[in-house]
Amino acid sequence: MGRWEVLFETQDGSEWRDHIRRLRASDTQIDWSAVRVDTFCGRTVQPTTFRLSLFVPN
């Protein structure tokens, strides 16, 4: 049991890649096996959104 906690969300692809790169290099406390990456495709109406979430057990 637990929940997904959003760590970072953006609609800018280069900001997304930079943030993930910095996070992997600097934050050694994140358990990357408990991380979820979502890409919500916006198509023509809304921009694509990138979201990084961490599973937090109860």
CHARMM-style PDB file with segment names, atoms N, HN, CA, C and O in Angstrom:
ATOM      1  N   MET     1       0.844  -1.177   0.000  1.00  0.00      PROA
ATOM      2  CA  MET     1       0.000   0.000   0.000  1.00  0.00      PROA
ATOM      3  C   MET     1       0.890   1.242   0.000  1.00  0.00      PROA
ATOM      4  O   MET     1       1.970   1.256   0.591  1.00  0.00      PROA
ATOM      5  N   GLY     2       0.416   2.263  -0.666  1.00  0.00      PROA
ATOM      6  HN  GLY     2      -0.461   2.252  -1.146  1.00  0.00      PROA
ATOM      7  CA  GLY     2       1.147   3.507  -0.728  1.00  0.00      PROA
ATOM      8  C   GLY     2       0.540   4.435  -1.758  1.00  0.00      PROA
ATOM      9  O   GLY     2      -0.586   4.224  -2.209  1.00  0.00      PROA
ATOM     10  N   ARG     3       1.280   5.454  -2.127  1.00  0.00      PROA
ATOM     11  HN  ARG     3       2.195   5.625  -1.761  1.00  0.00      PROA
ATOM     12  CA  ARG     3       0.790   6.435  -3.092  1.00  0.00      PROA
ATOM     13  C   ARG     3       1.944   6.932  -3.952  1.00  0.00      PROA
ATOM     14  O   ARG     3       3.108   6.790  -3.580  1.00  0.00      PROA
ATOM     15  N   TRP     4       1.618   7.518  -5.107  1.00  0.00      PROA
ATOM     16  HN  TRP     4       0.672   7.633  -5.410  1.00  0.00      PROA
ATOM     17  CA  TRP     4       2.612   8.118  -5.989  1.00  0.00      PROA
ATOM     18  C   TRP     4       2.678   9.608  -5.688  1.00  0.00      PROA
ATOM     19  O   TRP     4       1.666  10.305  -5.756  1.00  0.00      PROA
ATOM     20  N   GLU     5       3.874  10.097  -5.354  1.00  0.00      PROA
ATOM     21  HN  GLU     5       4.696   9.531  -5.299  1.00  0.00      PROA
ATOM     22  CA  GLU     5       4.086  11.505  -5.048  1.00  0.00      PROA
ATOM     23  C   GLU     5       4.839  12.148  -6.213  1.00  0.00      PROA
ATOM     24  O   GLU     5       5.916  11.687  -6.593  1.00  0.00      PROA
ATOM     25  N   VAL     6       4.272  13.209  -6.773  1.00  0.00      PROA
ATOM     26  HN  VAL     6       3.398  13.583  -6.464  1.00  0.00      PROA
ATOM     27  CA  VAL     6       4.896  13.885  -7.909  1.00  0.00      PROA
ATOM     28  C   VAL     6       6.126  14.659  -7.417  1.00  0.00      PROA
ATOM     29  O   VAL     6       6.036  15.484  -6.508  1.00  0.00      PROA
ATOM     30  N   LEU     7       7.272  14.373  -8.040  1.00  0.00      PROA
ATOM     31  HN  LEU     7       7.345  13.702  -8.778  1.00  0.00      PROA
ATOM     32  CA  LEU     7       8.517  15.064  -7.707  1.00  0.00      PROA
ATOM     33  C   LEU     7       8.769  16.246  -8.634  1.00  0.00      PROA
ATOM     34  O   LEU     7       9.322  17.266  -8.223  1.00  0.00      PROA
ATOM     35  N   PHE     8       8.355  16.094  -9.892  1.00  0.00      PROA
ATOM     36  HN  PHE     8       7.906  15.265 -10.226  1.00  0.00      PROA
ATOM     37  CA  PHE     8       8.631  17.131 -10.886  1.00  0.00      PROA
ATOM     38  C   PHE     8       7.679  16.963 -12.054  1.00  0.00      PROA
ATOM     39  O   PHE     8       7.357  15.846 -12.459  1.00  0.00      PROA
ATOM     40  N   GLU     9       7.224  18.111 -12.598  1.00  0.00      PROA
ATOM     41  HN  GLU     9       7.485  19.019 -12.268  1.00  0.00      PROA
ATOM     42  CA  GLU     9       6.343  18.085 -13.766  1.00  0.00      PROA
ATOM     43  C   GLU     9       6.617  19.317 -14.611  1.00  0.00      PROA
ATOM     44  O   GLU     9       6.778  20.417 -14.082  1.00  0.00      PROA
ATOM     45  N   THR    10       6.669  19.135 -15.916  1.00  0.00      PROA
ATOM     46  HN  THR    10       6.538  18.242 -16.345  1.00  0.00      PROA
ATOM     47  CA  THR    10       6.918  20.250 -16.826  1.00  0.00      PROA
ATOM     48  C   THR    10       6.345  19.941 -18.205  1.00  0.00      PROA
ATOM     49  O   THR    10       6.044  18.791 -18.523  1.00  0.00      PROA
ATOM     50  N   GLN    11       6.201  20.978 -19.011  1.00  0.00      PROA
ATOM     51  HN  GLN    11       6.446  21.913 -18.753  1.00  0.00      PROA
ATOM     52  CA  GLN    11       5.783  20.819 -20.404  1.00  0.00      PROA
ATOM     53  C   GLN    11       6.928  21.145 -21.351  1.00  0.00      PROA
ATOM     54  O   GLN    11       6.753  21.169 -22.569  1.00  0.00      PROA
ATOM     55  N   ASP    12       8.093  21.393 -20.786  1.00  0.00      PROA
ATOM     56  HN  ASP    12       8.236  21.373 -19.797  1.00  0.00      PROA
ATOM     57  CA  ASP    12       9.280  21.735 -21.566  1.00  0.00      PROA
ATOM     58  C   ASP    12      10.217  20.523 -21.617  1.00  0.00      PROA
ATOM     59  O   ASP    12      10.776  20.124 -20.595  1.00  0.00      PROA
ATOM     60  N   GLY    13      10.384  19.947 -22.800  1.00  0.00      PROA
ATOM     61  HN  GLY    13       9.929  20.271 -23.629  1.00  0.00      PROA
ATOM     62  CA  GLY    13      11.186  18.735 -22.954  1.00  0.00      PROA
ATOM     63  C   GLY    13      12.639  18.890 -22.547  1.00  0.00      PROA
ATOM     64  O   GLY    13      13.202  17.984 -21.933  1.00  0.00      PROA
ATOM     65  N   SER    14      13.259  20.015 -22.872  1.00  0.00      PROA
ATOM     66  HN  SER    14      12.801  20.751 -23.370  1.00  0.00      PROA
ATOM     67  CA  SER    14      14.665  20.203 -22.499  1.00  0.00      PROA
ATOM     68  C   SER    14      14.805  20.436 -20.996  1.00  0.00      PROA
ATOM     69  O   SER    14      15.776  19.980 -20.392  1.00  0.00      PROA
ATOM     70  N   GLU    15      13.857  21.131 -20.389  1.00  0.00      PROA
ATOM     71  HN  GLU    15      13.068  21.501 -20.880  1.00  0.00      PROA
ATOM     72  CA  GLU    15      13.872  21.310 -18.934  1.00  0.00      PROA
ATOM     73  C   GLU    15      13.728  19.946 -18.255  1.00  0.00      PROA
ATOM     74  O   GLU    15      14.383  19.674 -17.249  1.00  0.00      PROA
ATOM     75  N   TRP    16      12.865  19.089 -18.815  1.00  0.00      PROA
ATOM     76  HN  TRP    16      12.333  19.309 -19.632  1.00  0.00      PROA
ATOM     77  CA  TRP    16      12.656  17.734 -18.304  1.00  0.00      PROA
ATOM     78  C   TRP    16      13.954  16.940 -18.296  1.00  0.00      PROA
ATOM     79  O   TRP    16      14.336  16.373 -17.272  1.00  0.00      PROA
ATOM     80  N   ARG    17      14.631  16.901 -19.436  1.00  0.00      PROA
ATOM     81  HN  ARG    17      14.321  17.362 -20.268  1.00  0.00      PROA
ATOM     82  CA  ARG    17      15.883  16.140 -19.545  1.00  0.00      PROA
ATOM     83  C   ARG    17      16.958  16.690 -18.606  1.00  0.00      PROA
ATOM     84  O   ARG    17      17.669  15.919 -17.962  1.00  0.00      PROA
ATOM     85  N   ASP    18      17.082  18.014 -18.524  1.00  0.00      PROA
ATOM     86  HN  ASP    18      16.505  18.640 -19.048  1.00  0.00      PROA
ATOM     87  CA  ASP    18      18.073  18.631 -17.639  1.00  0.00      PROA
ATOM     88  C   ASP    18      17.790  18.303 -16.172  1.00  0.00      PROA
ATOM     89  O   ASP    18      18.704  17.986 -15.411  1.00  0.00      PROA
ATOM     90  N   HSD    19      16.525  18.380 -15.787  1.00  0.00      PROA
ATOM     91  HN  HSD    19      15.782  18.637 -16.405  1.00  0.00      PROA
ATOM     92  CA  HSD    19      16.165  18.121 -14.388  1.00  0.00      PROA
ATOM     93  C   HSD    19      16.466  16.673 -14.008  1.00  0.00      PROA
ATOM     94  O   HSD    19      17.021  16.415 -12.940  1.00  0.00      PROA
ATOM     95  N   ILE    20      16.102  15.728 -14.876  1.00  0.00      PROA
ATOM     96  HN  ILE    20      15.651  15.938 -15.743  1.00  0.00      PROA
ATOM     97  CA  ILE    20      16.367  14.308 -14.605  1.00  0.00      PROA
ATOM     98  C   ILE    20      17.870  14.056 -14.509  1.00  0.00      PROA
ATOM     99  O   ILE    20      18.324  13.334 -13.622  1.00  0.00      PROA
ATOM    100  N   ARG    21      18.631  14.643 -15.410  1.00  0.00      PROA
ATOM    101  HN  ARG    21      18.262  15.230 -16.130  1.00  0.00      PROA
ATOM    102  CA  ARG    21      20.091  14.472 -15.398  1.00  0.00      PROA
ATOM    103  C   ARG    21      20.685  15.000 -14.085  1.00  0.00      PROA
ATOM    104  O   ARG    21      21.510  14.330 -13.463  1.00  0.00      PROA
ATOM    105  N   ARG    22      20.267  16.191 -13.669  1.00  0.00      PROA
ATOM    106  HN  ARG    22      19.597  16.735 -14.174  1.00  0.00      PROA
ATOM    107  CA  ARG    22      20.778  16.773 -12.415  1.00  0.00      PROA
ATOM    108  C   ARG    22      20.352  15.940 -11.206  1.00  0.00      PROA
ATOM    109  O   ARG    22      21.139  15.721 -10.285  1.00  0.00      PROA
ATOM    110  N   LEU    23      19.115  15.483 -11.218  1.00  0.00      PROA
ATOM    111  HN  LEU    23      18.476  15.661 -11.966  1.00  0.00      PROA
ATOM    112  CA  LEU    23      18.598  14.685 -10.103  1.00  0.00      PROA
ATOM    113  C   LEU    23      19.361  13.373  -9.963  1.00  0.00      PROA
ATOM    114  O   LEU    23      19.716  12.975  -8.853  1.00  0.00      PROA
ATOM    115  N   ARG    24      19.614  12.708 -11.073  1.00  0.00      PROA
ATOM    116  HN  ARG    24      19.326  13.032 -11.974  1.00  0.00      PROA
ATOM    117  CA  ARG    24      20.371  11.444 -11.029  1.00  0.00      PROA
ATOM    118  C   ARG    24      21.792  11.663 -10.519  1.00  0.00      PROA
ATOM    119  O   ARG    24      22.340  10.807  -9.824  1.00  0.00      PROA
ATOM    120  N   ALA    25      22.386  12.793 -10.856  1.00  0.00      PROA
ATOM    121  HN  ALA    25      21.941  13.488 -11.421  1.00  0.00      PROA
ATOM    122  CA  ALA    25      23.766  13.069 -10.450  1.00  0.00      PROA
ATOM    123  C   ALA    25      23.877  13.521  -8.994  1.00  0.00      PROA
ATOM    124  O   ALA    25      24.888  13.265  -8.341  1.00  0.00      PROA
ATOM    125  N   SER    26      22.846  14.190  -8.485  1.00  0.00      PROA
ATOM    126  HN  SER    26      22.024  14.399  -9.016  1.00  0.00      PROA
ATOM    127  CA  SER    26      23.000  14.816  -7.169  1.00  0.00      PROA
ATOM    128  C   SER    26      22.215  14.163  -6.039  1.00  0.00      PROA
ATOM    129  O   SER    26      22.644  14.226  -4.887  1.00  0.00      PROA
ATOM    130  N   ASP    27      21.086  13.542  -6.330  1.00  0.00      PROA
ATOM    131  HN  ASP    27      20.737  13.490  -7.265  1.00  0.00      PROA
ATOM    132  CA  ASP    27      20.248  13.004  -5.262  1.00  0.00      PROA
ATOM    133  C   ASP    27      20.428  11.491  -5.160  1.00  0.00      PROA
ATOM    134  O   ASP    27      19.800  10.724  -5.889  1.00  0.00      PROA
ATOM    135  N   THR    28      21.290  11.082  -4.250  1.00  0.00      PROA
ATOM    136  HN  THR    28      21.801  11.705  -3.658  1.00  0.00      PROA
ATOM    137  CA  THR    28      21.590   9.655  -4.092  1.00  0.00      PROA
ATOM    138  C   THR    28      20.573   8.945  -3.203  1.00  0.00      PROA
ATOM    139  O   THR    28      20.658   7.729  -3.031  1.00  0.00      PROA
ATOM    140  N   GLN    29      19.612   9.676  -2.634  1.00  0.00      PROA
ATOM    141  HN  GLN    29      19.543  10.664  -2.774  1.00  0.00      PROA
ATOM    142  CA  GLN    29      18.631   9.061  -1.748  1.00  0.00      PROA
ATOM    143  C   GLN    29      17.401   8.542  -2.490  1.00  0.00      PROA
ATOM    144  O   GLN    29      16.584   7.836  -1.899  1.00  0.00      PROA
ATOM    145  N   ILE    30      17.254   8.873  -3.758  1.00  0.00      PROA
ATOM    146  HN  ILE    30      17.917   9.446  -4.239  1.00  0.00      PROA
ATOM    147  CA  ILE    30      16.094   8.400  -4.521  1.00  0.00      PROA
ATOM    148  C   ILE    30      16.308   6.948  -4.922  1.00  0.00      PROA
ATOM    149  O   ILE    30      17.341   6.591  -5.487  1.00  0.00      PROA
ATOM    150  N   ASP    31      15.322   6.123  -4.622  1.00  0.00      PROA
ATOM    151  HN  ASP    31      14.483   6.413  -4.163  1.00  0.00      PROA
ATOM    152  CA  ASP    31      15.333   4.726  -5.059  1.00  0.00      PROA
ATOM    153  C   ASP    31      14.732   4.704  -6.468  1.00  0.00      PROA
ATOM    154  O   ASP    31      13.512   4.747  -6.621  1.00  0.00      PROA
ATOM    155  N   TRP    32      15.577   4.638  -7.488  1.00  0.00      PROA
ATOM    156  HN  TRP    32      16.568   4.603  -7.363  1.00  0.00      PROA
ATOM    157  CA  TRP    32      15.119   4.751  -8.876  1.00  0.00      PROA
ATOM    158  C   TRP    32      14.262   3.569  -9.306  1.00  0.00      PROA
ATOM    159  O   TRP    32      13.598   3.645 -10.340  1.00  0.00      PROA
ATOM    160  N   SER    33      14.257   2.484  -8.547  1.00  0.00      PROA
ATOM    161  HN  SER    33      14.796   2.422  -7.707  1.00  0.00      PROA
ATOM    162  CA  SER    33      13.364   1.377  -8.878  1.00  0.00      PROA
ATOM    163  C   SER    33      11.925   1.674  -8.443  1.00  0.00      PROA
ATOM    164  O   SER    33      11.001   0.961  -8.832  1.00  0.00      PROA
ATOM    165  N   ALA    34      11.736   2.722  -7.642  1.00  0.00      PROA
ATOM    166  HN  ALA    34      12.487   3.301  -7.326  1.00  0.00      PROA
ATOM    167  CA  ALA    34      10.409   3.114  -7.169  1.00  0.00      PROA
ATOM    168  C   ALA    34       9.935   4.403  -7.832  1.00  0.00      PROA
ATOM    169  O   ALA    34       9.048   5.084  -7.317  1.00  0.00      PROA
ATOM    170  N   VAL    35      10.532   4.735  -8.983  1.00  0.00      PROA
ATOM    171  HN  VAL    35      11.252   4.182  -9.402  1.00  0.00      PROA
ATOM    172  CA  VAL    35      10.194   5.968  -9.692  1.00  0.00      PROA
ATOM    173  C   VAL    35       9.374   5.638 -10.931  1.00  0.00      PROA
ATOM    174  O   VAL    35       9.608   4.632 -11.600  1.00  0.00      PROA
ATOM    175  N   ARG    36       8.418   6.496 -11.219  1.00  0.00      PROA
ATOM    176  HN  ARG    36       8.227   7.313 -10.675  1.00  0.00      PROA
ATOM    177  CA  ARG    36       7.575   6.338 -12.408  1.00  0.00      PROA
ATOM    178  C   ARG    36       7.701   7.585 -13.277  1.00  0.00      PROA
ATOM    179  O   ARG    36       7.646   8.708 -12.776  1.00  0.00      PROA
ATOM    180  N   VAL    37       7.868   7.382 -14.576  1.00  0.00      PROA
ATOM    181  HN  VAL    37       7.913   6.469 -14.983  1.00  0.00      PROA
ATOM    182  CA  VAL    37       7.940   8.473 -15.541  1.00  0.00      PROA
ATOM    183  C   VAL    37       6.690   8.404 -16.410  1.00  0.00      PROA
ATOM    184  O   VAL    37       6.425   7.381 -17.041  1.00  0.00      PROA
ATOM    185  N   ASP    38       5.924   9.487 -16.442  1.00  0.00      PROA
ATOM    186  HN  ASP    38       6.140  10.318 -15.930  1.00  0.00      PROA
ATOM    187  CA  ASP    38       4.727   9.551 -17.270  1.00  0.00      PROA
ATOM    188  C   ASP    38       4.898  10.640 -18.322  1.00  0.00      PROA
ATOM    189  O   ASP    38       5.441  11.708 -18.041  1.00  0.00      PROA
ATOM    190  N   THR    39       4.439  10.362 -19.517  1.00  0.00      PROA
ATOM    191  HN  THR    39       3.998   9.494 -19.746  1.00  0.00      PROA
ATOM    192  CA  THR    39       4.415  11.344 -20.598  1.00  0.00      PROA
ATOM    193  C   THR    39       2.978  11.413 -21.090  1.00  0.00      PROA
ATOM    194  O   THR    39       2.455  10.456 -21.662  1.00  0.00      PROA
ATOM    195  N   PHE    40       2.351  12.557 -20.860  1.00  0.00      PROA
ATOM    196  HN  PHE    40       2.776  13.335 -20.396  1.00  0.00      PROA
ATOM    197  CA  PHE    40       0.976  12.756 -21.285  1.00  0.00      PROA
ATOM    198  C   PHE    40       0.992  13.512 -22.609  1.00  0.00      PROA
ATOM    199  O   PHE    40       1.340  14.692 -22.655  1.00  0.00      PROA
ATOM    200  N   CYS    41       0.617  12.831 -23.671  1.00  0.00      PROA
ATOM    201  HN  CYS    41       0.334  11.873 -23.633  1.00  0.00      PROA
ATOM    202  CA  CYS    41       0.647  13.431 -25.010  1.00  0.00      PROA
ATOM    203  C   CYS    41      -0.537  14.364 -25.169  1.00  0.00      PROA
ATOM    204  O   CYS    41      -1.691  13.959 -25.024  1.00  0.00      PROA
ATOM    205  N   GLY    42      -0.234  15.622 -25.470  1.00  0.00      PROA
ATOM    206  HN  GLY    42       0.703  15.950 -25.588  1.00  0.00      PROA
ATOM    207  CA  GLY    42      -1.280  16.626 -25.563  1.00  0.00      PROA
ATOM    208  C   GLY    42      -1.914  16.738 -26.931  1.00  0.00      PROA
ATOM    209  O   GLY    42      -2.982  17.335 -27.074  1.00  0.00      PROA
ATOM    210  N   ARG    43      -1.275  16.176 -27.935  1.00  0.00      PROA
ATOM    211  HN  ARG    43      -0.408  15.692 -27.819  1.00  0.00      PROA
ATOM    212  CA  ARG    43      -1.747  16.285 -29.311  1.00  0.00      PROA
ATOM    213  C   ARG    43      -1.774  17.748 -29.738  1.00  0.00      PROA
ATOM    214  O   ARG    43      -0.848  18.493 -29.419  1.00  0.00      PROA
ATOM    215  N   THR    44      -2.801  18.171 -30.444  1.00  0.00      PROA
ATOM    216  HN  THR    44      -3.553  17.566 -30.703  1.00  0.00      PROA
ATOM    217  CA  THR    44      -2.809  19.549 -30.960  1.00  0.00      PROA
ATOM    218  C   THR    44      -3.468  20.538 -30.014  1.00  0.00      PROA
ATOM    219  O   THR    44      -3.252  21.743 -30.143  1.00  0.00      PROA
ATOM    220  N   VAL    45      -4.263  20.060 -29.071  1.00  0.00      PROA
ATOM    221  HN  VAL    45      -4.438  19.081 -28.966  1.00  0.00      PROA
ATOM    222  CA  VAL    45      -5.005  20.948 -28.184  1.00  0.00      PROA
ATOM    223  C   VAL    45      -4.175  21.396 -26.977  1.00  0.00      PROA
ATOM    224  O   VAL    45      -4.204  22.569 -26.606  1.00  0.00      PROA
ATOM    225  N   GLN    46      -3.443  20.472 -26.372  1.00  0.00      PROA
ATOM    226  HN  GLN    46      -3.420  19.519 -26.674  1.00  0.00      PROA
ATOM    227  CA  GLN    46      -2.655  20.771 -25.186  1.00  0.00      PROA
ATOM    228  C   GLN    46      -1.220  20.315 -25.412  1.00  0.00      PROA
ATOM    229  O   GLN    46      -0.977  19.368 -26.160  1.00  0.00      PROA
ATOM    230  N   PRO    47      -0.263  20.990 -24.763  1.00  0.00      PROA
ATOM    231  CA  PRO    47       1.136  20.547 -24.895  1.00  0.00      PROA
ATOM    232  C   PRO    47       1.380  19.237 -24.147  1.00  0.00      PROA
ATOM    233  O   PRO    47       0.645  18.895 -23.220  1.00  0.00      PROA
ATOM    234  N   THR    48       2.411  18.515 -24.556  1.00  0.00      PROA
ATOM    235  HN  THR    48       3.007  18.792 -25.309  1.00  0.00      PROA
ATOM    236  CA  THR    48       2.809  17.285 -23.875  1.00  0.00      PROA
ATOM    237  C   THR    48       3.340  17.634 -22.487  1.00  0.00      PROA
ATOM    238  O   THR    48       4.057  18.619 -22.315  1.00  0.00      PROA
ATOM    239  N   THR    49       2.984  16.824 -21.510  1.00  0.00      PROA
ATOM    240  HN  THR    49       2.402  16.023 -21.649  1.00  0.00      PROA
ATOM    241  CA  THR    49       3.426  17.034 -20.131  1.00  0.00      PROA
ATOM    242  C   THR    49       4.255  15.837 -19.692  1.00  0.00      PROA
ATOM    243  O   THR    49       3.893  14.690 -19.952  1.00  0.00      PROA
ATOM    244  N   PHE    50       5.367  16.112 -19.026  1.00  0.00      PROA
ATOM    245  HN  PHE    50       5.662  17.044 -18.815  1.00  0.00      PROA
ATOM    246  CA  PHE    50       6.259  15.093 -18.494  1.00  0.00      PROA
ATOM    247  C   PHE    50       6.162  15.134 -16.970  1.00  0.00      PROA
ATOM    248  O   PHE    50       6.218  16.207 -16.369  1.00  0.00      PROA
ATOM    249  N   ARG    51       6.014  13.948 -16.343  1.00  0.00      PROA
ATOM    250  HN  ARG    51       5.969  13.077 -16.831  1.00  0.00      PROA
ATOM    251  CA  ARG    51       5.877  13.896 -14.891  1.00  0.00      PROA
ATOM    252  C   ARG    51       6.750  12.798 -14.320  1.00  0.00      PROA
ATOM    253  O   ARG    51       6.801  11.685 -14.845  1.00  0.00      PROA
ATOM    254  N   LEU    52       7.439  13.128 -13.233  1.00  0.00      PROA
ATOM    255  HN  LEU    52       7.398  14.032 -12.807  1.00  0.00      PROA
ATOM    256  CA  LEU    52       8.263  12.180 -12.495  1.00  0.00      PROA
ATOM    257  C   LEU    52       7.625  11.988 -11.117  1.00  0.00      PROA
ATOM    258  O   LEU    52       7.423  12.953 -10.380  1.00  0.00      PROA
ATOM    259  N   SER    53       7.309  10.736 -10.779  1.00  0.00      PROA
ATOM    260  HN  SER    53       7.473   9.952 -11.378  1.00  0.00      PROA
ATOM    261  CA  SER    53       6.669  10.436  -9.501  1.00  0.00      PROA
ATOM    262  C   SER    53       7.465   9.369  -8.752  1.00  0.00      PROA
ATOM    263  O   SER    53       8.129   8.528  -9.357  1.00  0.00      PROA
ATOM    264  N   LEU    54       7.383   9.424  -7.435  1.00  0.00      PROA
ATOM    265  HN  LEU    54       6.843  10.107  -6.944  1.00  0.00      PROA
ATOM    266  CA  LEU    54       8.061   8.463  -6.568  1.00  0.00      PROA
ATOM    267  C   LEU    54       7.009   7.736  -5.745  1.00  0.00      PROA
ATOM    268  O   LEU    54       6.112   8.364  -5.184  1.00  0.00      PROA
ATOM    269  N   PHE    55       7.118   6.397  -5.671  1.00  0.00      PROA
ATOM    270  HN  PHE    55       7.848   5.887  -6.127  1.00  0.00      PROA
ATOM    271  CA  PHE    55       6.197   5.625  -4.849  1.00  0.00      PROA
ATOM    272  C   PHE    55       6.589   5.759  -3.390  1.00  0.00      PROA
ATOM    273  O   PHE    55       7.730   5.498  -3.009  1.00  0.00      PROA
ATOM    274  N   VAL    56       5.613   6.176  -2.573  1.00  0.00      PROA
ATOM    275  HN  VAL    56       4.686   6.388  -2.883  1.00  0.00      PROA
ATOM    276  CA  VAL    56       5.851   6.358  -1.147  1.00  0.00      PROA
ATOM    277  C   VAL    56       4.959   5.354  -0.409  1.00  0.00      PROA
ATOM    278  O   VAL    56       3.736   5.494  -0.407  1.00  0.00      PROA
ATOM    279  N   PRO    57       5.576   4.333   0.224  1.00  0.00      PROA
ATOM    280  CA  PRO    57       4.762   3.352   0.958  1.00  0.00      PROA
ATOM    281  C   PRO    57       4.139   3.968   2.201  1.00  0.00      PROA
ATOM    282  O   PRO    57       4.677   4.914   2.776  1.00  0.00      PROA
ATOM    283  N   ASN    58       2.999   3.422   2.608  1.00  0.00      PROA
ATOM    284  HN  ASN    58       2.561   2.654   2.141  1.00  0.00      PROA
ATOM    285  CA  ASN    58       2.326   3.922   3.823  1.00  0.00      PROA
ATOM    286  C   ASN    58       3.053   3.506   5.057  1.00  0.00      PROA
ATOM    287  OT1 ASN    58       2.630   3.838   6.164  1.00  0.00      PROA
TER     288      ASN     58
END
